[in-house]
């Protein structure tokens, strides 16, 4: 992964696990629902629909510099309204958390979207889809879409962990991120949904320059 390991993040957590169970489950990668996961996906066929860019209101708008948001807990430096757990989505961008970035003051941006860093590492049935849209000044278009699934591993201390493994993408790359060119777009939107057993779980998004 690109700077991402479940259970440990760049933020300092004030309320870890966001009400989710941090114990039990399996490191096998099988679907093992965590406690208090969100609702089932309402409209999975609309994941990545262009309405996320053309009609929806972004949950977060960022102007410049690196950016990170995680809906799984309350973190130092993160506004509490972003800590919505799995309760994200809107009719125009169903079941997805949406971030808009102004690219006019940025260089190239790398976007990573996956499940929250506070989710239990001994579960690994997670799945995430990140869709990137770009506006070149004449309108929005879908630029990239990356799907990742959980891949179990053992940490140095012997405990189980779960990284993400990219299984499909629109733009070929050896990285787990989508590279958004600033010389092509003036704005970008990143929409992310994460699930376990087809039920929504908290997400994390990073934008790195």
Secondary structure, DSSP 8 states (H G I E B T S, - for coil): --S-BTTB-SS-EEEGGGG---S-S-SSS-----TT---B-S-GGGTT-THHHHT---SEEE-SS-EEEETTSEETTS-GGG--TT---BTTBTT-EEEEEE-TT-S-EEEEEEE-TTS-TT---EEEEEEEEEE-SS-EEEEEEEEEEEEEEE-TTS-EEEEEEEEEESS--SSSSEEE-TTT-SEEEEEEEEEETTEEE-EEEEEE-
